[in-house]
């Protein structure tokens, strides 16, 4: 009975065969064919084995050739041989009769006979692939003469097998012609006929696994031999040595590690092929084992591939030496006219192609074969792995698009715009063409085509221009809008018609206008709603909807990301204690309100209790932080400044034209009802104001001393004075300016400085002071009596011969100077802060960075410096920027924002406190509340930063001629 469902064919020993008495070791079958063999049972490749028919026969009585089994081949008690008398090696080859003229005698033969003198060495003959012509030339004997037929078949297969073995080795070595690298060219027709059509197809597909893997390994080796090594050792070098190594790493990534896995896999496949050819039972175990090993390497390479390809293309377009190198590499015959992109994409396409081959093998594998159980597992693993890499590929492709857009942007001349391009987390959200109506009514072409790119942190509007060589330049027509300031308008406007010329037909058709519908949507800048409002037109309704979805998603993600990565976290101090009369306040009740908060300071009382003094319209209130019961201690309404010198026990108030000082300890005791209010009056010390009007004041540390700087305006002039705070041990009797008192807690620091009458603020620096005037910032040293002034900074003396500096000068003259901040960089640059912009100068006051400037998103009224950031305060926003680059890192939104406390003392931790007031959340009969918040640097960032101190910048101002 024939079994057509076996996983692979077996040779059936004819029932009439008898066991030889002295079997020759060279014989494959220890049976002779008897005369009574049924013709239908002879050489049936799919019949049951003798052991299956006769279970009582001992397996040891049956002899078959020795071979290694597949990892998935079941152990059969039968003589499992895949085809009639096909052998891999000459040493395994035998005939049914030892005296056959084709037999190769060896020392293992009986009698150790020698080869006949006329022996034809088949193994030494050149390999000739089996062809249909050569197969048809073989002589076949009648079927009833089985003895003669088997002898003739064995003689023919013996010669062909020797040639097949040689051909297999030449195939593995890549020495065969391309047309001969097919399974059927390495297998005799008799074997193909014995296996059947379906198994022949399966073996042909399995052969493709070996062939494609060999070619793949050769290509990966070729990348190293033809591209990488010559590039590394090129003389002269193709690119600068410092760029070569990063370039090779970025372009070729981990190809070398992928090659190691596939060399091992190919060695195992070739060993399996030599062992089982021409009937390969399975390669699933080899591929499955390697698949588990190389997944990590492939995931890394596939996700990085778009970046590698773009890096190669960019270098090719910019570096002529690299172009010549690639041209030279293409001349290698092994490259076969393939470009670098083809080789770089080989790992990306290899696994999908291998997956298709394995799927084909599964389809044509007969039921019962072990591959039907193991192949689905392998295919499932590979399919899931390939799917898992798709998001990574999409992300890398998106990043390449992002880089292309960023590199194509042309910013407005002179402006420094840090879009944070090189941050690995930056990405492109959406981009596409839109139209915008021209503002000019006289424009004959009222529509402007724009390219809009939505990044994950900015919205860019640019105009595209294609230059020579197809290079696209995108000129930014409007300032990029940060997503923190971006607001969405209407997306539901009715479509409008755009008049366009016909692109088809002749001259008359081109003059005939056609109208296309376009769909409007509006976006605007929240800090400049009227001027920076943009109505854009999408070409289709679906495009407009995509823009809306992309903008909503991008803003949502940006809000979440920034909320989780704040540089300064607002912490609520009070909301409701301090009120101003509002719409719901009853008539007459408003007099009980404290009024608008003007300034505030924090300090520590004796015993460590945290207190806060708040200056309002009705006076100065003192109370515990977090407590709603504040007590009005001083009646100075709307004080201009409140300064606490914790180290010197001084509470300083600038009110109207006077600068006064009180005992901080007594102030705290009065606030806590531990001392009478009269005791506070006894501690009053008038610092200035008797002989003039105090315009402004500030506190800071100059030359390691705590200094109070104030400007005094008299009838004829304005002077700036500096006083050094003294400890109790240093107190001595000195006359105070404008007040003759017995004891002064302050002593003069240098001499009085004469400044322009339009001076309005002062900033203490490390060794000098910066005085802001309408015409610029004056740097002065009160201790230098020989030469007190330097020229106003920035120094625009070179503007006459420098166009960029002249442009900066024009912009700075239209802005209001606020102060200076050191960048802390090795170059020693200084950021000059104006109300609308900022620029960098050297320590000599000369503009640097090509006289570039940074435009703020809002108009700043004041600023504060903390760590590596500068905080710019406007009425509705707090803009937090990186000092060294001007990059916008955070935006805090509010209403009626005021900076309450900002000192440069940093003697105590409390001196770093940043208190800010803004409109509160309560509006009832008690009035509208003012909310006081403290901006606290987040721990994650502050722990990694070193606070900037004056000692670390010794010599910073030495070069200033003061």
Secondary structure, 3 states (H helix, E strand, C coil): CECCCCCCCCCCCCCCCEECCCCCCCCCCCEECCCCCCHHHCCCCCECCHHHHCCCCCHHHCCCCCCCCCCCCCCCCCCCCCCCCCCCCHHHCCCCCCCCCCCCCCCCCHHHCCCCCCCCCCCCCCCCCCCHHHHHCCCCCCCCCHHHHHHHHHHHHHHHHHHHHHHHHHHHCCCCCHHHCCHHHHCCHHHHHHHCHHHHHHHHHHHHHHHHHHHHHHHHHHHHHHHHHHHHCCCCCCCCHHHHHHHHHHHHCCHHHHHHHHHHHHHHHHHHHHHHCCCCCCCHHHHHHHHHHHHHHHHHHHHHHHHHHHHHHHHHHHCHHHHHHHHHHHCCCCCCCCCHHHHHCHHHHHHHHHHHHHHHHHHHCCCCCCHHHHHHHHHHHHHHHHHHHHHHHHHHHHHHHHHHHHHHEECCCCECCCCCCCCCCCCEEEEEEEEEECCCCCCCCCEEEEEEEEECCEEEEEEEEECHHHCEEEEECCCCEECCCEEECCCCCCCEEEEEECCCCCHHHHHCEEEEEEEEEEEEECCEEEEEEEEEEECCHHHHHHHHHHHHHHHHHHHHHHHHCCCEEEEEEEEEEEEECCCCCCCCHHHHCCCCEEEEEEEECCCCCEEEEEEECCEEEEEECCCCCCEEEECCCCCCEEEEEHHHCEEEEEECCEEEEEEHHHHHHHHCCCCCHHHHHHCCEEEECCCCEEEEEEEEEECCEEEEEEEEECCCCEEEEEEEECCHHHCECCCECCECCCCECEEECCCCEEECCCCCEEEECCCCEEEEECCEEEEECCCCCCCCECCCECECCCCCCCHHHHHHHHHHHCCCEEEEEECCCCCCCEEEEECCEEEEECCCCEECCCCCEEECCCCCCEEEEECCEEEEECCCEEEEEECCCCCEEEEEECCCCEECCCCECCCCHHHHCCEEEEEEEEEECCEEEEEEEEEEECHHHHCCCCCCCCHHHCCCCCCCCC
